[in-house]
Structures are given as structure tokens and as C-alpha cells.
Amino acid sequence: MTEFRCLLVKPLQPDAPPGSPTELVLTTQPAEALPPGEVTIQVSHSSLNYKDAMASRGHPGVVKRLPHIPGIDAAGVVLESSAPQVNAGDPVLVTGYDLGQGHWGGWSELIRVPATWVVPLPPTLSARQAMSLGTAGFTAAQSVLALQQHDVLPGSGPVVVTGATGGVGSLAVRMLAQLGYEVTAITGKAEQHAALRQAGASQIMSRHDIQLNAHKPLLSAQWAGGIDTVGGDLLPWLLRGCQYGGCVTACGLVAGSDLAMSVYPFLLRGVSLCGIASADCPRERRERIWQLLSQAWKLEDTDSWVTDVDWQELPHQIERMLDGQVVGRTVLHTG
Ligand SMILES: NC(=O)c1ccc[n+]([C@@H]2O[C@H](COP(=O)([O-])OP(=O)(O)OC[C@H]3O[C@@H](n4cnc5c(N)ncnc54)[C@H](OP(=O)(O)O)[C@@H]3O)[C@@H](O)[C@H]2O)c1
């Protein structure tokens, strides 16, 4: 392949300074423009994560230089490899590291990456299934694993998931319910309550109706733990309402990046706040997570939570994500 199709973010005005307005265009690039790396992959599927939506707007917190190809997830088949552990023809996936941030990403027919980023596609997952999980599924699984490691187990009591209809949130609800947890889903979408019950949530709360009582250092101890995907006011609300020994994982910031609370939940109830960082997850844990996602924690019924899009349909889905309207996961078919 001498050239490849991709969605490219470029400045509206050539030579504009960082942070200036950008546009996202469907275009072709010559293969020699790909970044350096030992492995070239023909991408069949990618996905849409919140970070990709920000990258599509040239957000300087995500995109390091322009022009740029977003897409922090990719799955496909190896075209060429100079690394002994990866062979041409291998079905593979890449999530995180610098893909789609400092390095051209998966919204592309081709990616070229370091061999250390490449994970064999688990035999029980198709490329589409792997991308229906992507970084969101990987992050949900990391969060569930962290709760288990802090002894928040099925039977410990109700576990809250915020941003419950989003990519990470919706997969966390499904994983927890499948593992036997009692799940309370918090959502801003009134029309999605029935779907969340179907996904396994036993209680649904509207995020607009939550009494934050922000002045109180502690709230009544209701929750065994939580998976927070939004930050803002909900993360401290959740921590202040945890039972003794509870644990809350934090991975997201769609509602804000500041953490406004006292230390009382940590000092008086032994509550843990556990950070989740998927991009640089070490290799051994990364492979363990993909093993769980493809075997013991494998989610079925993919069609009920995945929206499949092509090149032309992705920009509209990006708008909807930035407006908080996307439900579940979006898979981009690049082939
Ligand atoms: N740390 C990591 O390694 C890591 C990995 C993956 C993702 N993330 C982060 O996790 C977050 C979620 O990512 P995602 O890909 O799942 O995004 P997403 O699909 O857009 O989901 C975010 C969800 O948050 C809720 N939401 C939107 N605006 C909100 C607001 N103003 N206040 C409260 N809730 C709001 C919505 O769900 P409801 O309508 O149901 O409330 C929305 O669907 C992002 O911040 C992302 O950057 C971090």
C-alpha cells in the first residue's frame, strides 16, 4: 500500500500557533509519512473514546503536534514487522501508549508502531469485538480489578458507576453485574434508565437529582465502592458516601478535573481513592486485562451497546460525544 486513507486533524490556517482552530478531514497520506516503528498494521477497526473526541478538535492537552491522526485504539493484521515477536499476518490490537496522541493513531487504514505496543488479538475476540471494548473496556476492567484488589467484592454492598451510559461507564455496569455485584448506575439520560436495568443495574439515579451536600465532610455510608468516570462534584460525593473500607476508582474528568473535598473519608472510614491510568499500563497487567476481557469477563450481546460507523459517519458521532449524548461504544470500520 503506497498511500492510505485516514481522518486528519489540521490547522484551519497554515502555520497557525498551537491551540488555533483546526478541522478534521478525510484524506489520503503517503505510506512514507507514517511515524517510525517496527510494526506496520493494516487497521480494520478503531473506536471513539472521549480522548479521541478531544483530539479531533486539536485539543492541545491530547494532541502534541499537527497534522495529526486521532484514534487511541486500533485492531487489524500485521502487514510488515522487523521485530522477532511479531509476524506478518498476525491479528493484533493496540490501545493506549502514545497512539492517537503523540503518535498517529487508529483512524487510519495503516498504523506504524513500536513492537512493544502490539498485543496479540485474543483468539476468542474478533477485531470488531476488541474495538467494541477498546480503551474504554480496558479501563472498565482495570477499575473492576482495582475494586477486587481493595476487597470490594460481590456481596460487599452497592457499587456505584457514574457516567453509566458512556463508554467506560456502560461497560463497567455490565462487567460488575455479570460478576454478581449490586450496581447503582448514575446517568444524566432519563431515557436510558430501562436500558441500564437491562444491562444489569439494580438501581438508577439521575445525576441531576443528586443532593451533593458539598458542605458535609461525610455523608451516610451507603456505598461499598464506585467506579467514577466523570470527576467534578460526583467523585467527592461518592467518596464521602462510602462505607468503612470502601474504594472508589477515578479515571475521568468530563465533569471537571479538580477534587474539592476534605480528607475525612480517608481518615475516619479508611476509604481508598484508586487512580486508573490505562495508556501506560505495564505489559504484564495489560495482557492479564485482555485475558479477562476475552475469557472470564467476556461480555456478550455486543450489538446492544455498539454503534458501528464508517468514515463519513464518525464526525457526527464525535459531536454527540462532546455533547454527552453518546450511549455505549462506537466502532469505526476503516476497511
Ligand atoms: N484514565 C484513563 O486511563 C482513561 C481511560 C479511558 C477513559 N478515560 C476518561 O474517562 C472519561 C469517560 O470516557 P468515555 O470514553 O467513556 O467517554 P463517554 O463515552 O463520552 O462517556 C462519558 C459519560 O459521562 C457522562 N457525562 C457527560 N457529561 C457529563 C457532565 N458534565 N457531568 C457528569 N457526567 C457527564 C455521560 O454519561 P451519562 O449521561 O450516563 O451520565 C457520558 O456518556 C473521560 O474523561 C475519559 O477521558 C480515562
The ligand as an SDF file (V2000), in Angstrom:
LIG
                    3D

 48 52  0  0  0  0  0  0  0  0999 V2000
   -7.6060    7.3270   32.9300 N   0  0  0  0  0  0  0  0  0  0  0  0
   -7.6830    6.5710   31.8390 C   0  0  0  0  0  0  0  0  0  0  0  0
   -6.8240    5.7620   31.5380 O   0  0  0  0  0  0  0  0  0  0  0  0
   -8.9100    6.7070   30.9810 C   0  0  0  0  0  0  0  0  0  0  0  0
   -9.2380    5.7390   30.0320 C   0  0  0  0  0  0  0  0  0  0  0  0
  -10.4440    5.8660   29.3220 C   0  0  0  0  0  0  0  0  0  0  0  0
  -11.2530    6.9750   29.5420 C   0  0  0  0  0  0  0  0  0  0  0  0
  -10.8640    7.9180   30.4310 N   0  0  0  0  0  0  0  0  0  0  0  0
  -11.6960    9.0740   30.7290 C   0  0  0  0  0  0  0  0  0  0  0  0
  -12.9460    8.5960   31.2290 O   0  0  0  0  0  0  0  0  0  0  0  0
  -13.9690    9.5040   30.8700 C   0  0  0  0  0  0  0  0  0  0  0  0
  -15.0620    8.7510   30.1360 C   0  0  0  0  0  0  0  0  0  0  0  0
  -14.5610    8.3330   28.8850 O   0  0  0  0  0  0  0  0  0  0  0  0
  -15.5370    7.6550   27.8170 P   0  0  0  0  0  0  0  0  0  0  0  0
  -14.7050    7.3420   26.6320 O   0  0  0  0  0  0  0  0  0  0  0  0
  -16.3440    6.6180   28.4990 O   0  0  0  0  0  0  0  0  0  0  0  0
  -16.4840    8.9230   27.4640 O   0  0  0  0  0  0  0  0  0  0  0  0
  -18.0060    8.9550   27.0350 P   0  0  0  0  0  0  0  0  0  0  0  0
  -18.3720    7.7250   26.2860 O   0  0  0  0  0  0  0  0  0  0  0  0
  -18.2220   10.2750   26.4040 O   0  0  0  0  0  0  0  0  0  0  0  0
  -18.8050    8.8830   28.4220 O   0  0  0  0  0  0  0  0  0  0  0  0
  -18.8270    9.9360   29.3300 C   0  0  0  0  0  0  0  0  0  0  0  0
  -20.1990    9.9350   30.0370 C   0  0  0  0  0  0  0  0  0  0  0  0
  -20.1280   10.8610   31.1260 O   0  0  0  0  0  0  0  0  0  0  0  0
  -21.4140   11.4130   31.3390 C   0  0  0  0  0  0  0  0  0  0  0  0
  -21.2790   12.8800   31.2870 N   0  0  0  0  0  0  0  0  0  0  0  0
  -21.1270   13.6650   30.2100 C   0  0  0  0  0  0  0  0  0  0  0  0
  -21.0350   14.9470   30.5470 N   0  0  0  0  0  0  0  0  0  0  0  0
  -21.1280   14.9800   31.8930 C   0  0  0  0  0  0  0  0  0  0  0  0
  -21.1120   16.0250   32.8630 C   0  0  0  0  0  0  0  0  0  0  0  0
  -20.9690   17.3010   32.5190 N   0  0  0  0  0  0  0  0  0  0  0  0
  -21.2380   15.6950   34.1730 N   0  0  0  0  0  0  0  0  0  0  0  0
  -21.3580   14.4170   34.5440 C   0  0  0  0  0  0  0  0  0  0  0  0
  -21.3930   13.3680   33.6660 N   0  0  0  0  0  0  0  0  0  0  0  0
  -21.2730   13.6610   32.3650 C   0  0  0  0  0  0  0  0  0  0  0  0
  -22.3270   10.8830   30.2410 C   0  0  0  0  0  0  0  0  0  0  0  0
  -22.9920    9.7230   30.7610 O   0  0  0  0  0  0  0  0  0  0  0  0
  -24.4530    9.8020   31.4600 P   0  0  0  0  0  0  0  0  0  0  0  0
  -25.2930   10.6400   30.5580 O   0  0  0  0  0  0  0  0  0  0  0  0
  -24.8790    8.3830   31.5490 O   0  0  0  0  0  0  0  0  0  0  0  0
  -24.2540   10.4440   32.8060 O   0  0  0  0  0  0  0  0  0  0  0  0
  -21.3360   10.4510   29.1800 C   0  0  0  0  0  0  0  0  0  0  0  0
  -21.8900    9.4750   28.3370 O   0  0  0  0  0  0  0  0  0  0  0  0
  -13.2910   10.6120   30.0580 C   0  0  0  0  0  0  0  0  0  0  0  0
  -12.9490   11.6850   30.9000 O   0  0  0  0  0  0  0  0  0  0  0  0
  -12.0420    9.9170   29.5370 C   0  0  0  0  0  0  0  0  0  0  0  0
  -11.0230   10.8460   29.2150 O   0  0  0  0  0  0  0  0  0  0  0  0
   -9.7140    7.8020   31.1440 C   0  0  0  0  0  0  0  0  0  0  0  0
  1  2  1  0
  2  3  2  0
  2  4  1  0
  4  5  1  0
  4 48  2  0
  5  6  2  0
  6  7  1  0
  7  8  2  0
  8  9  1  0
  8 48  1  0
  9 10  1  0
  9 46  1  0
 10 11  1  0
 11 12  1  0
 11 44  1  0
 12 13  1  0
 13 14  1  0
 14 15  2  0
 14 16  1  0
 14 17  1  0
 17 18  1  0
 18 19  2  0
 18 20  1  0
 18 21  1  0
 21 22  1  0
 22 23  1  0
 23 24  1  0
 23 42  1  0
 24 25  1  0
 25 26  1  0
 25 36  1  0
 26 27  1  0
 26 35  1  0
 27 28  2  0
 28 29  1  0
 29 30  1  0
 29 35  2  0
 30 31  1  0
 30 32  2  0
 32 33  1  0
 33 34  2  0
 34 35  1  0
 36 37  1  0
 36 42  1  0
 37 38  1  0
 38 39  2  0
 38 40  1  0
 38 41  1  0
 42 43  1  0
 44 45  1  0
 44 46  1  0
 46 47  1  0
M  CHG  2   8   1  16  -1
M  END
$$$$
